[in-house]
Amino acid sequence: MSTMFTGANLIPDLLAILLFLAAMLISSRALYVYFQVRNPRLFILGVAMGIVALTALADLTSTVITSVTLNTDWFLYIGQSASFLFILLSLVRSDDEYLQRIMRVQVLISALLIGLMLLSPTLPAFSNVLVKSILSGSRCVICFGIFYFYATAFMKKHTRFSFLMSTSFALLAFGYLMIVQQYFIASGTLFDNEGDILRMVGLVILLIAIFRG
């Protein structure tokens, strides 16, 4: 049975679709350019955003398919946190050996995350508010870390790419910050939707950075 585009699910479903499309476009473009220029950071970004796209798709699927309980929140929270963490780690150092090691570990972790997604029908409900708030908060902190690296790069070189990337991850960080508030405030759904909209704008700017930066 499907509940897509009905009632309270309308805005979350539309946002999940937009987030999936934006993240998938970013992933496809980053990986396409990687195979041309062999920049490890583009590979890491492409794989990371591919996982983020899958988390949006999994989240949408869990609301559309109601005949089976899909506890996709495990994959959503852990997958997004891990993906952004790899992007952050790729900015810490520039030497090829370090980046190649990050790439190998990322591929392994991404495979495990996809396994976690496939196991969602058998997983217990992800209902612990403290764990949710910690994992959601970690996405915010990691995105602020990525913002710091790109903002620092912009102040040094004043490139359009670093400006767009820093702006993108600042919006993503504030979006996740708003989402965290839903666990502590009664009208949390409003913060959730507004946080998703901020993330959507951040991903659009990230998409522009990858295509035009």
C-alpha positions as CSV (number, residue, x, y, z in Angstrom):
1,M,0.0,0.0,0.0
2,S,1.3,3.5,-0.9
3,T,0.9,6.7,1.1
4,M,3.0,8.8,-1.3
5,F,2.0,12.5,-1.8
6,T,-0.9,12.3,0.7
7,G,-1.6,14.3,3.8
8,A,1.3,14.8,6.2
9,N,3.7,12.9,3.9
10,L,3.4,15.4,1.0
11,I,6.3,17.8,1.9
12,P,8.7,15.1,3.3
13,D,8.1,12.9,0.1
14,L,8.7,15.8,-2.3
15,L,11.8,16.9,-0.4
16,A,13.1,13.3,-0.3
17,I,12.7,13.1,-4.1
18,L,14.4,16.4,-4.7
19,L,17.2,15.5,-2.3
20,F,17.7,12.2,-4.1
21,L,17.8,13.8,-7.5
22,A,20.2,16.5,-6.4
23,A,22.6,14.2,-4.6
24,M,22.6,11.7,-7.5
25,L,23.4,14.4,-10.0
26,I,26.3,15.6,-7.8
27,S,27.5,12.0,-7.4
28,S,27.3,11.3,-11.2
29,R,29.1,14.5,-12.2
30,A,31.8,14.1,-9.6
31,L,32.5,10.5,-10.6
32,Y,32.4,11.5,-14.3
33,V,35.0,14.2,-13.8
34,Y,37.1,11.9,-11.6
35,F,37.5,9.4,-14.4
36,Q,38.8,12.2,-16.6
37,V,41.2,14.0,-14.2
38,R,41.7,11.3,-11.5
39,N,41.4,13.6,-8.6
40,P,40.8,11.4,-5.5
41,R,38.7,14.1,-3.8
42,L,36.2,14.0,-6.6
43,F,35.9,10.2,-6.2
44,I,35.4,10.5,-2.5
45,L,32.8,13.3,-3.0
46,G,31.0,11.2,-5.7
47,V,30.8,8.1,-3.6
48,A,29.7,10.1,-0.5
49,M,26.9,11.8,-2.4
50,G,25.9,8.6,-3.9
51,I,25.3,7.1,-0.5
52,V,23.5,10.3,0.6
53,A,21.2,9.9,-2.5
54,L,20.5,6.3,-1.4
55,T,19.6,7.5,2.1
56,A,17.0,9.9,0.6
57,L,15.6,7.1,-1.6
58,A,15.5,4.7,1.3
59,D,13.7,7.3,3.4
60,L,11.1,7.8,0.7
61,T,10.6,4.1,0.2
62,S,9.9,3.6,3.9
63,T,7.0,6.1,3.7
64,V,5.7,4.7,0.3
65,I,5.7,1.0,1.2
66,T,3.6,0.5,4.3
67,S,2.9,-3.2,3.9
68,V,6.4,-3.9,5.2
69,T,8.1,-2.1,8.1
70,L,11.4,-0.7,6.7
71,N,13.6,0.7,9.5
72,T,15.7,2.8,7.2
73,D,16.7,5.4,9.8
74,W,19.7,3.3,10.7
75,F,21.0,3.6,7.1
76,L,19.9,7.2,6.9
77,Y,21.7,8.6,9.9
78,I,24.8,6.4,9.9
79,G,25.1,6.6,6.1
80,Q,25.0,10.4,5.9
81,S,27.3,10.8,8.9
82,A,29.9,8.4,7.4
83,S,29.6,10.0,4.0
84,F,30.2,13.5,5.2
85,L,33.0,12.3,7.4
86,F,34.9,10.9,4.4
87,I,34.6,14.3,2.6
88,L,36.0,16.0,5.7
89,L,38.9,13.5,6.0
90,S,39.7,14.0,2.3
91,L,40.3,17.7,3.1
92,V,42.7,17.1,6.0
93,R,45.7,16.1,3.8
94,S,46.6,16.4,0.2
95,D,49.1,13.6,-0.4
96,D,48.1,10.9,-2.9
97,E,48.9,8.0,-0.6
98,Y,46.6,9.3,2.2
99,L,43.8,10.0,-0.3
100,Q,44.1,6.6,-1.9
101,R,43.8,5.0,1.5
102,I,40.7,7.1,2.3
103,M,39.2,5.9,-1.0
104,R,39.8,2.2,-0.2
105,V,38.3,2.5,3.2
106,Q,35.3,4.5,1.9
107,V,34.5,1.8,-0.7
108,L,34.5,-0.8,2.0
109,I,32.4,1.2,4.4
110,S,30.0,2.1,1.6
111,A,29.5,-1.6,0.8
112,L,28.7,-2.2,4.5
113,L,26.3,0.7,4.5
114,I,24.4,-0.7,1.5
115,G,24.2,-4.0,3.3
116,L,22.7,-2.1,6.3
117,M,20.1,-0.6,3.9
118,L,19.2,-4.0,2.5
119,L,18.8,-5.3,6.1
120,S,16.3,-2.6,7.0
121,P,13.3,-4.9,7.1
122,T,14.9,-7.0,9.8
123,L,16.4,-4.2,11.9
124,P,14.7,-3.0,15.1
125,A,13.1,0.4,15.2
126,F,15.4,3.3,15.4
127,S,13.6,5.1,18.2
128,N,16.2,6.2,20.7
129,V,15.9,10.0,20.8
130,L,19.4,10.4,22.3
131,V,21.1,8.3,19.7
132,K,19.1,10.1,16.9
133,S,20.1,13.5,18.2
134,I,23.8,12.5,18.5
135,L,24.0,11.1,15.0
136,S,22.0,14.0,13.6
137,G,24.2,16.5,15.5
138,S,27.3,14.8,14.1
139,R,26.2,15.5,10.6
140,C,25.9,19.2,11.6
141,V,29.4,19.2,13.2
142,I,31.0,17.4,10.2
143,C,29.4,19.8,7.7
144,F,30.7,22.8,9.7
145,G,34.1,21.2,9.5
146,I,33.9,20.9,5.8
147,F,32.7,24.5,5.6
148,Y,35.8,25.6,7.6
149,F,38.2,24.0,5.1
150,Y,36.5,25.5,2.1
151,A,36.1,28.9,3.7
152,T,39.8,28.9,4.6
153,A,40.6,27.9,1.0
154,F,38.4,30.8,-0.3
155,M,40.1,33.3,2.0
156,K,43.5,32.2,0.6
157,K,42.7,31.8,-3.1
158,H,39.3,33.5,-3.6
159,T,38.2,30.9,-6.1
160,R,34.5,30.5,-7.1
161,F,34.7,26.8,-6.4
162,S,35.8,27.2,-2.8
163,F,33.2,29.9,-2.3
164,L,30.4,27.8,-3.6
165,M,31.5,24.7,-1.7
166,S,31.8,26.7,1.6
167,T,28.3,28.2,1.1
168,S,26.9,24.8,0.3
169,F,28.2,23.1,3.4
170,A,27.3,26.0,5.6
171,L,23.7,25.6,4.5
172,L,23.9,21.8,5.0
173,A,25.2,22.3,8.5
174,F,22.5,24.8,9.4
175,G,19.9,22.5,7.9
176,Y,21.1,19.6,10.0
177,L,21.2,22.0,13.0
178,M,17.5,22.7,12.5
179,I,16.7,19.1,12.1
180,V,18.3,18.3,15.5
181,Q,15.8,20.6,17.2
182,Q,12.9,18.4,16.2
183,Y,13.9,16.0,19.0
184,F,13.6,18.6,21.7
185,I,10.7,20.8,20.6
186,A,7.0,19.8,20.4
187,S,6.5,21.4,16.9
188,G,9.6,19.5,15.6
189,T,8.1,18.6,12.2
190,L,8.3,22.3,11.1
191,F,12.0,22.3,12.0
192,D,12.4,19.1,10.1
193,N,10.8,20.4,6.9
194,E,12.7,23.7,7.1
195,G,15.9,21.9,7.7
196,D,15.3,19.8,4.6
197,I,14.7,22.9,2.5
198,L,18.0,24.4,3.7
199,R,19.7,21.1,2.8
200,M,18.0,21.2,-0.6
201,V,19.4,24.7,-1.3
202,G,22.8,23.6,-0.1
203,L,22.8,20.6,-2.4
204,V,21.7,22.8,-5.4
205,I,24.7,25.1,-4.7
206,L,26.9,22.1,-4.4
207,L,25.6,20.9,-7.8
208,I,26.4,24.3,-9.3
209,A,29.9,24.1,-7.8
210,I,30.5,20.7,-9.4
211,F,29.2,21.7,-12.8
212,R,30.4,25.3,-13.0
213,G,33.1,25.7,-10.3
